[in-house]
Amino acid sequence: MRPDRLEKEAVLRVGQVSAVTGRRIFISVDTDKNLSELFFDGDVLRNIAVGSYIDIRKGFLSLIGKVDGENANADARGIDTFTAQSGRRILSVSLVGFLDRNGDFFWRD
């Protein structure tokens, strides 16, 4: 992997998966990704928000999810919620499909 690709992927990293419930995935957002825009190579990039699509790497597959919601102060009231760490932003993501190692997209029904 080339160093410029590593740098770009580090800038585009949003956070890490913190919980999975069925087809719902909860992602803890890195603290430096709480702004609405990111700056990279002199360009302004839109940061992750509700309605955005996200790539979750798992081995040779890229799981594609849609951000359904976010919460900074979640509590465990039901199966669709996740207890957030204090001051952490949590994204609620639903799985919509995946890309295989050839780059072909497969839709999840």
Short mmCIF file of the C-alpha atoms (twelve columns), coordinates in Angstrom:
data_MODEL
# 
_entry.id   MODEL 
# 
loop_
_atom_site.group_PDB 
_atom_site.id 
_atom_site.type_symbol 
_atom_site.label_atom_id 
_atom_site.label_alt_id 
_atom_site.label_comp_id 
_atom_site.label_asym_id 
_atom_site.label_seq_id 
_atom_site.Cartn_x 
_atom_site.Cartn_y 
_atom_site.Cartn_z 
_atom_site.pdbx_PDB_model_num 
ATOM 1   C CA . MET A 1   0.000   0.000  0.000  1 
ATOM 2   C CA . ARG A 2   1.408   3.392  -0.964 1 
ATOM 3   C CA . PRO A 3   1.952   6.038  1.757  1 
ATOM 4   C CA . ASP A 4   -0.397  8.534  0.036  1 
ATOM 5   C CA . ARG A 5   -3.194  5.939  0.076  1 
ATOM 6   C CA . LEU A 6   -2.587  5.283  3.789  1 
ATOM 7   C CA . GLU A 7   -2.768  9.005  4.500  1 
ATOM 8   C CA . LYS A 8   -6.029  9.396  2.565  1 
ATOM 9   C CA . GLU A 9   -7.618  6.377  4.268  1 
ATOM 10  C CA . ALA A 10  -6.603  7.750  7.679  1 
ATOM 11  C CA . VAL A 11  -8.300  11.066 6.882  1 
ATOM 12  C CA . LEU A 12  -11.460 9.295  5.693  1 
ATOM 13  C CA . ARG A 13  -11.633 6.994  8.737  1 
ATOM 14  C CA . VAL A 14  -14.732 7.829  10.800 1 
ATOM 15  C CA . GLY A 15  -14.455 5.531  13.808 1 
ATOM 16  C CA . GLN A 16  -14.827 1.919  14.819 1 
ATOM 17  C CA . VAL A 17  -17.663 -0.567 15.130 1 
ATOM 18  C CA . SER A 18  -18.700 -0.742 18.775 1 
ATOM 19  C CA . ALA A 19  -21.782 -3.010 18.585 1 
ATOM 20  C CA . VAL A 20  -23.836 -5.070 16.150 1 
ATOM 21  C CA . THR A 21  -27.497 -5.982 16.664 1 
ATOM 22  C CA . GLY A 22  -28.944 -7.959 13.760 1 
ATOM 23  C CA . ARG A 23  -28.444 -5.781 10.666 1 
ATOM 24  C CA . ARG A 24  -27.955 -2.614 12.759 1 
ATOM 25  C CA . ILE A 25  -24.370 -1.505 13.370 1 
ATOM 26  C CA . PHE A 26  -23.270 1.085  15.930 1 
ATOM 27  C CA . ILE A 27  -20.104 3.062  15.222 1 
ATOM 28  C CA . SER A 28  -18.216 5.123  17.799 1 
ATOM 29  C CA . VAL A 29  -17.012 8.228  15.953 1 
ATOM 30  C CA . ASP A 30  -13.425 9.348  16.524 1 
ATOM 31  C CA . THR A 31  -13.302 12.581 18.551 1 
ATOM 32  C CA . ASP A 32  -11.470 14.456 15.772 1 
ATOM 33  C CA . LYS A 33  -14.305 13.693 13.288 1 
ATOM 34  C CA . ASN A 34  -17.068 15.679 15.021 1 
ATOM 35  C CA . LEU A 35  -16.893 18.656 12.646 1 
ATOM 36  C CA . SER A 36  -19.247 19.065 9.671  1 
ATOM 37  C CA . GLU A 37  -16.348 19.353 7.196  1 
ATOM 38  C CA . LEU A 38  -12.880 17.843 6.853  1 
ATOM 39  C CA . PHE A 39  -9.885  19.423 5.136  1 
ATOM 40  C CA . PHE A 40  -7.628  17.217 3.008  1 
ATOM 41  C CA . ASP A 41  -5.077  18.285 0.388  1 
ATOM 42  C CA . GLY A 42  -6.608  21.767 0.200  1 
ATOM 43  C CA . ASP A 43  -10.096 20.371 -0.423 1 
ATOM 44  C CA . VAL A 44  -13.114 20.609 1.859  1 
ATOM 45  C CA . LEU A 45  -14.816 17.215 2.315  1 
ATOM 46  C CA . ARG A 46  -18.277 16.747 3.795  1 
ATOM 47  C CA . ASN A 47  -18.076 14.720 6.998  1 
ATOM 48  C CA . ILE A 48  -20.347 11.790 7.829  1 
ATOM 49  C CA . ALA A 49  -23.980 12.689 8.615  1 
ATOM 50  C CA . VAL A 50  -27.444 11.135 8.682  1 
ATOM 51  C CA . GLY A 51  -28.336 9.868  5.201  1 
ATOM 52  C CA . SER A 52  -24.700 9.266  4.220  1 
ATOM 53  C CA . TYR A 53  -23.400 5.914  3.055  1 
ATOM 54  C CA . ILE A 54  -20.427 4.373  4.797  1 
ATOM 55  C CA . ASP A 55  -17.883 1.688  3.919  1 
ATOM 56  C CA . ILE A 56  -17.101 -0.790 6.713  1 
ATOM 57  C CA . ARG A 57  -14.048 -2.941 5.979  1 
ATOM 58  C CA . LYS A 58  -14.237 -6.630 6.936  1 
ATOM 59  C CA . GLY A 59  -11.471 -8.738 5.438  1 
ATOM 60  C CA . PHE A 60  -11.645 -8.567 1.638  1 
ATOM 61  C CA . LEU A 61  -15.267 -7.359 1.725  1 
ATOM 62  C CA . SER A 62  -16.522 -3.810 2.096  1 
ATOM 63  C CA . LEU A 63  -19.869 -3.711 3.881  1 
ATOM 64  C CA . ILE A 64  -21.973 -0.742 2.754  1 
ATOM 65  C CA . GLY A 65  -24.291 0.861  5.282  1 
ATOM 66  C CA . LYS A 66  -26.562 3.869  5.456  1 
ATOM 67  C CA . VAL A 67  -26.390 6.173  8.475  1 
ATOM 68  C CA . ASP A 68  -29.919 6.224  9.928  1 
ATOM 69  C CA . GLY A 69  -29.239 8.293  13.001 1 
ATOM 70  C CA . GLU A 70  -26.738 9.514  15.531 1 
ATOM 71  C CA . ASN A 71  -26.740 10.073 19.240 1 
ATOM 72  C CA . ALA A 72  -24.222 11.583 21.642 1 
ATOM 73  C CA . ASN A 73  -26.069 10.652 24.827 1 
ATOM 74  C CA . ALA A 74  -27.749 7.318  24.138 1 
ATOM 75  C CA . ASP A 75  -29.050 5.055  26.877 1 
ATOM 76  C CA . ALA A 76  -30.135 1.422  26.822 1 
ATOM 77  C CA . ARG A 77  -33.945 1.631  26.542 1 
ATOM 78  C CA . GLY A 78  -34.447 -1.114 23.983 1 
ATOM 79  C CA . ILE A 79  -32.818 -3.336 21.432 1 
ATOM 80  C CA . ASP A 80  -32.306 -0.488 18.936 1 
ATOM 81  C CA . THR A 81  -30.271 1.666  21.302 1 
ATOM 82  C CA . PHE A 82  -26.685 1.496  22.451 1 
ATOM 83  C CA . THR A 83  -25.123 2.867  25.623 1 
ATOM 84  C CA . ALA A 84  -22.654 5.543  24.551 1 
ATOM 85  C CA . GLN A 85  -19.466 6.388  26.345 1 
ATOM 86  C CA . SER A 86  -19.576 9.834  27.867 1 
ATOM 87  C CA . GLY A 87  -18.927 12.492 25.222 1 
ATOM 88  C CA . ARG A 88  -18.784 10.012 22.324 1 
ATOM 89  C CA . ARG A 89  -20.877 10.356 19.181 1 
ATOM 90  C CA . ILE A 90  -22.533 7.080  18.106 1 
ATOM 91  C CA . LEU A 91  -23.803 6.460  14.561 1 
ATOM 92  C CA . SER A 92  -26.633 4.008  13.955 1 
ATOM 93  C CA . VAL A 93  -26.037 2.322  10.587 1 
ATOM 94  C CA . SER A 94  -28.226 -0.163 8.699  1 
ATOM 95  C CA . LEU A 95  -26.547 -2.673 6.390  1 
ATOM 96  C CA . VAL A 96  -27.624 -2.234 2.746  1 
ATOM 97  C CA . GLY A 97  -25.145 -4.407 0.844  1 
ATOM 98  C CA . PHE A 98  -21.513 -5.214 0.227  1 
ATOM 99  C CA . LEU A 99  -18.732 -4.987 -2.350 1 
ATOM 100 C CA . ASP A 100 -16.815 -8.178 -3.104 1 
ATOM 101 C CA . ARG A 101 -13.080 -8.278 -3.846 1 
ATOM 102 C CA . ASN A 102 -13.820 -7.556 -7.554 1 
ATOM 103 C CA . GLY A 103 -15.721 -4.373 -6.673 1 
ATOM 104 C CA . ASP A 104 -19.159 -5.809 -7.573 1 
ATOM 105 C CA . PHE A 105 -22.010 -4.493 -5.407 1 
ATOM 106 C CA . PHE A 106 -24.546 -6.920 -3.912 1 
ATOM 107 C CA . TRP A 107 -27.776 -5.535 -2.429 1 
ATOM 108 C CA . ARG A 108 -29.121 -7.003 0.826  1 
ATOM 109 C CA . ASP A 109 -32.884 -7.726 0.805  1 
# 
